[in-house]
Amino acid sequence: MKLAINKWAEEDRPREKLEALGPAALSDSELLAILIGSGNAEDSAVDLMRKILDHCNNNLNSLGKMSIAELCHFKGIGPAKAITILAACELGKRRQASGIEERPEMSDASKVYEYMHPRMQDLDTEEGWALFLNQKCRLIKAVRLSHGGISGTLIDVRIVMKEAVLCNATVMILCHNHPSNNMRPSRDDERLTDRMKKACDIMAINFLDHVIIGDGSYYSFREEGKL
């Protein structure tokens, strides 16, 4: 009697296994089983994909060359599942053909301005952002931390540090906009910069800069010698 996947030990179920261990831990048949979702009366989704891959000499390139009609010869595979399999193969081929995306480099305030100005130039309220970088000052991700009023926005240092740790950032830049286009930092801006610098020092993260973004200009705490 065939044991349904949902009766398997949790660590053996493809979806749960991927969630716990990552996609690299799964076999080709397990990954494909996630896509088709179910097998047939005799075979689980994993067993069915093993049979199909065996037919292709366990070669994903050969699998991608099969037609919808050929895949539908296997019991449990209809047009919808066949299309899903071929779409996945095509995506894999396109990914292989794609170049590695170059992460923006943020080593100075002018580059931060170039990156953030298009996101902030039309805002009529302040937003606070953090740019999390790797050791080469390449952007890992940009996170909007707050959305405030005309004259200020609140940024929780604890949330910023949590985000930095979660994405393994070693360098960080804080930035926010001044809708008034007055580039002079406020007392609150200075206090936030000081708190962020102290928190980063404790966590061994390089707090590279705090940049205030205006429409056509910027203010850099580092360039002004305040960091």
Backbone torsions as a table, in degrees:
resi	resn	phi	psi	omega
1	MET	NA	129.8	-178.5
2	LYS	-71.6	135.3	177.5
3	LEU	-95.1	120.4	-179.5
4	ALA	-63.8	150.9	-177.4
5	ILE	-56.7	-37.2	-177.8
6	ASN	-70.2	-5.8	175.0
7	LYS	-99.3	-7.0	179.6
8	TRP	-69.5	162.9	170.6
9	ALA	-59.5	140.9	-172.4
10	GLU	-55.2	-37.7	-177.7
11	GLU	-70.2	-12.9	179.3
12	ASP	-97.5	-9.8	179.4
13	ARG	-77.1	131.6	-174.0
14	PRO	-56.0	-46.1	-177.5
15	ARG	-64.2	-47.8	-179.7
16	GLU	-65.0	-36.9	179.8
17	LYS	-65.3	-42.2	178.2
18	LEU	-64.3	-42.2	-179.3
19	GLU	-62.7	-38.8	-176.1
20	ALA	-81.5	-38.0	-170.3
21	LEU	-116.3	-10.9	-177.5
22	GLY	93.0	158.6	-175.3
23	PRO	-63.2	-28.0	-177.9
24	ALA	-65.4	-20.1	-178.2
25	ALA	-79.3	-11.8	-176.1
26	LEU	-95.0	147.8	174.4
27	SER	-75.8	168.5	177.6
28	ASP	-58.5	-42.1	-178.2
29	SER	-66.3	-35.7	178.7
30	GLU	-68.6	-41.6	177.9
31	LEU	-63.3	-43.5	180.0
32	LEU	-68.9	-32.0	178.0
33	ALA	-63.1	-35.4	176.9
34	ILE	-60.8	-37.8	-178.2
35	LEU	-70.2	-43.1	-176.1
36	ILE	-83.0	-21.5	171.0
37	GLY	82.8	-38.8	-176.9
38	SER	-151.0	160.4	179.0
39	GLY	-104.2	-127.2	176.7
40	ASN	-136.9	-170.6	-175.6
41	ALA	-63.0	-28.4	-177.9
42	GLU	-98.9	-28.2	-171.6
43	ASP	-125.0	139.2	169.9
44	SER	-69.9	171.3	177.9
45	ALA	-59.9	-38.6	179.4
46	VAL	-66.2	-45.6	-179.6
47	ASP	-64.3	-37.9	179.2
48	LEU	-64.4	-42.3	179.5
49	MET	-70.7	-29.0	174.7
50	ARG	-63.0	-41.8	179.5
51	LYS	-63.8	-43.0	-179.0
52	ILE	-66.7	-42.2	178.6
53	LEU	-66.6	-36.6	176.4
54	ASP	-60.9	-38.1	177.1
55	HIS	-62.6	-28.7	-179.1
56	CYS	-98.2	16.9	-177.3
57	ASN	56.7	34.3	178.9
58	ASN	53.9	37.7	-179.3
59	ASN	-116.8	115.4	-177.8
60	LEU	-66.5	-29.6	176.7
61	ASN	-63.2	-41.6	177.9
62	SER	-67.3	-37.0	177.3
63	LEU	-59.6	-43.0	-178.8
64	GLY	-66.5	-17.4	179.7
65	LYS	-90.9	-6.3	177.8
66	MET	-70.5	152.8	177.9
67	SER	-91.3	167.1	176.4
68	ILE	-60.1	-42.4	-179.0
69	ALA	-62.7	-40.5	-179.9
70	GLU	-65.1	-42.5	178.6
71	LEU	-65.2	-34.6	-178.0
72	CYS	-72.0	-8.5	174.8
73	HIS	-69.7	-20.4	-180.0
74	PHE	-84.4	128.6	-179.5
75	LYS	-60.9	126.8	-178.8
76	GLY	102.8	-9.3	177.1
77	ILE	-108.7	114.3	173.7
78	GLY	-105.0	-177.6	-178.7
79	PRO	-56.4	-40.2	-177.9
80	ALA	-63.1	-45.1	179.4
81	LYS	-68.4	-38.6	178.6
82	ALA	-62.3	-42.9	178.7
83	ILE	-63.5	-40.1	178.6
84	THR	-61.8	-44.0	179.4
85	ILE	-61.8	-47.2	-177.9
86	LEU	-69.0	-33.5	176.5
87	ALA	-64.3	-41.2	178.5
88	ALA	-63.8	-41.3	178.5
89	CYS	-63.3	-41.0	179.3
90	GLU	-65.4	-40.8	177.2
91	LEU	-61.7	-40.8	177.4
92	GLY	-61.0	-40.9	178.6
93	LYS	-65.4	-42.1	-179.6
94	ARG	-68.0	-36.0	177.9
95	ARG	-63.6	-41.8	-180.0
96	GLN	-62.1	-34.9	-178.3
97	ALA	-78.7	-19.8	-178.0
98	SER	-77.8	143.7	175.2
99	GLY	-77.7	161.8	177.3
100	ILE	-72.6	127.4	-178.4
101	GLU	-68.3	128.5	179.7
102	GLU	-80.6	124.1	178.6
103	ARG	-74.7	137.5	179.5
104	PRO	-59.2	142.6	178.7
105	GLU	-95.6	132.8	-172.7
106	MET	-127.6	52.0	-173.9
107	SER	-81.7	-13.8	178.1
108	ASP	-145.9	168.5	-172.6
109	ALA	-64.2	-32.6	-179.7
110	SER	-63.5	-36.4	178.2
111	LYS	-71.7	-36.5	175.3
112	VAL	-61.9	-42.9	179.3
113	TYR	-61.7	-45.5	180.0
114	GLU	-59.8	-36.3	-178.3
115	TYR	-77.7	-41.9	-172.4
116	MET	-89.9	-26.7	-176.4
117	HIS	-55.5	-45.5	178.6
118	PRO	-60.7	-26.7	-179.7
119	ARG	-82.5	-17.6	-171.1
120	MET	-121.1	-12.1	-168.6
121	GLN	-63.3	-26.7	-176.8
122	ASP	-103.9	7.0	-178.4
123	LEU	-76.4	138.6	175.5
124	ASP	-105.6	5.0	172.7
125	THR	-131.2	162.6	-179.1
126	GLU	-78.7	142.0	171.2
127	GLU	-127.3	142.4	175.3
128	GLY	-109.2	132.6	-178.5
129	TRP	-129.0	154.3	170.2
130	ALA	-124.2	135.8	174.7
131	LEU	-107.2	118.5	-178.3
132	PHE	-100.7	126.1	-171.1
133	LEU	-123.0	160.3	172.7
134	ASN	-89.8	-173.4	-175.4
135	GLN	-63.7	-24.8	179.2
136	LYS	-92.6	13.6	-179.8
137	CYS	62.4	29.7	173.1
138	ARG	-92.5	138.7	-174.6
139	LEU	-67.4	125.8	170.7
140	ILE	-86.6	-52.4	173.7
141	LYS	-164.7	156.3	175.4
142	ALA	-111.6	131.9	-175.4
143	VAL	-125.5	126.9	172.8
144	ARG	-79.0	123.0	-174.4
145	LEU	-96.6	-30.2	-175.1
146	SER	-159.4	157.2	177.2
147	HIS	-137.0	113.7	-170.3
148	GLY	-121.2	-150.6	-176.1
149	GLY	-91.4	-165.9	-177.5
150	ILE	-69.8	-34.5	-172.6
151	SER	-109.9	4.4	179.6
152	GLY	178.4	162.1	177.0
153	THR	-145.4	144.0	-176.9
154	LEU	-94.5	133.2	177.1
155	ILE	-124.5	124.9	179.8
156	ASP	-88.3	113.6	-177.6
157	VAL	-58.7	-35.0	-179.0
158	ARG	-63.8	-40.0	179.0
159	ILE	-66.1	-40.3	178.8
160	VAL	-61.0	-45.4	-178.2
161	MET	-67.9	-36.5	176.7
162	LYS	-61.1	-46.0	178.9
163	GLU	-61.4	-40.9	-179.8
164	ALA	-61.2	-44.0	-179.6
165	VAL	-66.9	-41.6	-177.4
166	LEU	-63.9	-31.4	-179.1
167	CYS	-102.5	11.0	176.3
168	ASN	59.1	36.4	178.9
169	ALA	-73.7	141.9	175.0
170	THR	-111.7	-12.8	178.0
171	VAL	-134.6	144.7	-179.0
172	MET	-141.5	143.7	174.8
173	ILE	-127.6	133.1	175.4
174	LEU	-100.1	142.8	174.5
175	CYS	-150.0	151.3	173.3
176	HIS	-152.3	165.5	-177.5
177	ASN	-103.5	157.8	170.5
178	HIS	-117.6	101.1	-179.1
179	PRO	-58.0	-27.2	179.9
180	SER	-70.5	-16.2	-176.4
181	ASN	69.3	12.8	171.4
182	ASN	-85.7	113.0	-172.6
183	MET	-81.6	-6.5	-179.0
184	ARG	-69.5	126.6	-179.7
185	PRO	-67.7	143.8	176.6
186	SER	-82.3	171.3	174.6
187	ARG	-60.1	-39.4	178.3
188	ASP	-63.1	-39.3	177.3
189	ASP	-61.0	-42.0	-179.9
190	GLU	-67.7	-40.8	179.0
191	ARG	-66.1	-40.9	178.4
192	LEU	-62.7	-42.2	178.8
193	THR	-60.0	-43.1	-179.9
194	ASP	-64.7	-44.9	179.3
195	ARG	-63.8	-41.4	-178.7
196	MET	-66.7	-39.2	178.8
197	LYS	-62.7	-43.5	-180.0
198	LYS	-65.1	-41.0	179.1
199	ALA	-65.1	-41.8	179.6
200	CYS	-66.1	-38.4	177.6
201	ASP	-60.3	-41.5	179.3
202	ILE	-63.5	-38.5	-175.9
203	MET	-90.5	5.2	-179.7
204	ALA	58.8	39.9	175.5
205	ILE	-111.8	134.2	-179.6
206	ASN	-78.0	109.2	176.3
207	PHE	-84.5	96.3	-168.2
208	LEU	-74.8	-39.3	-175.4
209	ASP	-168.4	161.7	167.1
210	HIS	-125.9	115.2	-173.7
211	VAL	-113.3	127.8	174.9
212	ILE	-96.8	124.7	-174.6
213	ILE	-99.0	125.9	172.0
214	GLY	-116.3	-178.5	178.1
215	ASP	-92.9	90.1	-179.0
216	GLY	110.8	-8.4	-180.0
217	SER	-154.7	171.4	178.8
218	TYR	-149.2	164.9	173.9
219	TYR	-125.5	128.3	179.9
220	SER	-114.7	120.3	176.7
221	PHE	-60.2	-37.4	-179.1
222	ARG	-69.0	-46.2	-178.8
223	GLU	-64.2	-27.7	179.5
224	GLU	-87.4	4.6	176.8
225	GLY	75.4	21.6	-178.4
226	LYS	-103.6	11.5	174.6
227	LEU	-136.5	NA	NA
